[in-house]
Amino acid sequence: MKKHTRRLDEIRQFEMLDPARVLQIKQESRNRTCAGCAEIRFIENPFDGRKNLKCAIGKEIGKRCSNYQERTGNE
């Protein structure tokens, strides 16, 4: 079986689970990222003017670290 066909079959099997379980799995994956952290900043590149996401602590973007702090509405 081709690799991409096998992946499609896995996706279909995942979606055939109980809808509550599918929602739980999707929410768990969101909780493993650093999205919504107060330390994430948009930094403008001085050479081309593009804005990039950077962690103010210097950690890798995308993986939640032990310094994660939920962003409040004031920031």
C-alpha positions in Angstrom: 0.0 0.0 0.0 1.3 3.4 -0.9 2.3 5.7 2.0 -0.2 8.5 1.2 -3.0 6.0 0.8 -2.2 4.5 4.2 -2.2 8.0 5.7 -5.7 8.7 4.3 -6.9 5.4 5.7 -5.6 6.4 9.2 -7.3 9.8 8.9 -10.6 8.1 8.0 -10.3 5.6 10.9 -9.5 8.5 13.3 -12.7 10.4 12.1 -14.8 7.3 12.6 -14.2 7.3 16.4 -16.8 8.6 18.8 -17.2 12.4 18.1 -16.6 13.3 21.7 -13.3 11.3 21.6 -12.3 13.1 18.3 -12.9 16.5 19.9 -10.9 15.5 23.0 -7.9 14.4 20.8 -7.9 17.6 18.9 -8.1 19.7 22.1 -5.2 17.7 23.6 -3.0 18.5 20.6 -3.7 22.2 20.9 -2.6 22.1 24.6 0.9 20.9 23.6 1.7 24.0 21.6 2.7 27.4 22.8 -0.1 29.2 21.1 -1.6 31.8 23.4 1.6 32.3 25.5 2.3 35.7 26.8 6.0 35.5 25.8 5.4 35.2 22.1 6.1 38.5 20.2 6.0 39.7 16.6 9.5 40.9 15.8 10.1 42.9 12.6 13.0 41.8 10.5 15.2 44.9 9.9 16.4 43.7 6.5 13.1 42.9 4.7 10.4 44.3 7.0 8.6 41.0 7.5 7.3 40.2 11.0 8.2 36.9 12.6 7.0 35.2 15.7 9.7 35.0 18.4 9.7 33.7 21.9 10.9 36.5 24.4 12.5 33.8 26.5 14.4 32.3 23.5 12.6 29.0 23.4 11.5 27.2 20.2 8.2 28.3 18.9 5.6 25.6 18.6 6.4 23.4 21.6 5.0 24.4 25.0 7.7 24.9 27.5 7.7 25.0 31.3 7.6 28.8 31.2 4.3 28.9 29.4 2.0 31.7 30.7 -1.5 32.3 29.4 -1.9 35.6 27.6 -4.4 37.9 29.2 -6.6 40.5 27.5 -4.4 43.4 28.6 -1.4 42.6 26.5 
